[in-house]
């Protein structure tokens, strides 16, 4: 995929450096908890949960609100939104407080951390042995964000797979430079979200937040 090209195929390739997580850019960059954990497992497959980077990450990163997760400006109206609420201004008109989510941050139960490490280890073993072989039922899914002649592929399904692919790419830069993906159909009907259309985003149309506040949050899926 290249910026603003027309996608006609069911499957298409995305640059390994253009992925962004459902929780934001930090999923794979900077703190990059899943990627750094996958690299750690590559070097030390039998590492104990308590000795892992992921364990330390969950213990140290416990944001209470969106401001702390995304490093928003303190005057952003979304700053104090609880980190346990799911909200994206290009999707939601308001915050549904009846739905509580668990993002990629602490506090967390020991078994959640262990489960993520097991998933990463198993995916790492499979991809190392067989490569990344996507199928209709097992493929990285998401949608595209457009901003200032750049793009990101926001993942809705496949975070652990992307983390492993990025880890292998960091160790062997010639591998997995482009990754096959498809658009999400079940969790979202979005294909492309363009920041130029911010005034038509549900939260902005509903006057839940200003376009400036919405765009600042949007930008946190491109950088921190």
KAZIMO-V100176 format. One record per residue. N is the residue number from 1. SS is DSSP state (@ for helix, = for strand, . for the rest). Layout:
BEGIN
n-><N;N>
ss-><SS;SS>
END
This chain:
BEGIN
n-><1;2;3;4;5;6;7;8;9;10;11;12;13;14;15;16;17;18;19;20;21;22;23;24;25;26;27;28;29;30;31;32;33;34;35;36;37;38;39;40;41;42;43;44;45;46;47;48;49;50;51;52;53;54;55;56;57;58;59;60;61;62;63;64;65;66;67;68;69;70;71;72;73;74;75;76;77;78;79;80;81;82;83;84;85;86;87;88;89;90;91;92;93;94;95;96;97;98;99;100;101;102;103;104;105;106;107;108;109;110;111;112;113;114;115;116;117;118;119;120;121;122;123;124;125;126;127;128;129;130;131;132;133;134;135;136;137;138;139;140;141;142;143;144;145;146;147;148;149;150;151;152;153;154;155;156;157;158;159;160;161;162;163;164;165;166;167;168;169;170;171;172;173;174;175;176;177;178;179;180;181;182;183;184;185;186;187;188;189;190;191;192;193;194;195;196;197;198;199;200;201;202;203;204;205;206;207;208;209;210;211;212;213;214;215;216;217;218;219;220;221;222;223;224>
ss-><.;.;.;.;.;.;.;.;.;.;=;=;=;=;=;@;@;@;=;=;=;.;.;=;@;@;@;.;.;.;.;.;@;@;@;@;@;@;@;@;@;@;@;.;.;.;.;.;@;@;@;.;@;@;@;@;@;@;@;@;.;.;.;.;=;@;@;@;@;@;.;.;.;.;.;.;.;.;.;.;.;=;.;.;=;.;.;.;.;.;.;.;.;.;.;.;.;.;.;=;.;.;.;.;.;.;.;.;.;@;@;@;@;@;@;@;@;@;@;@;@;@;@;@;@;@;@;@;@;@;.;.;.;.;.;.;.;.;.;=;=;=;=;=;=;=;=;.;.;=;=;=;=;=;=;=;=;.;@;@;@;@;@;@;@;@;@;@;@;@;@;.;.;.;.;.;.;=;=;=;=;=;=;.;.;.;.;.;.;.;.;=;=;=;@;@;@;@;@;@;.;@;@;@;@;.;.;.;.;.;@;@;@;@;@;@;@;@;@;.;.;.;.;.>
END
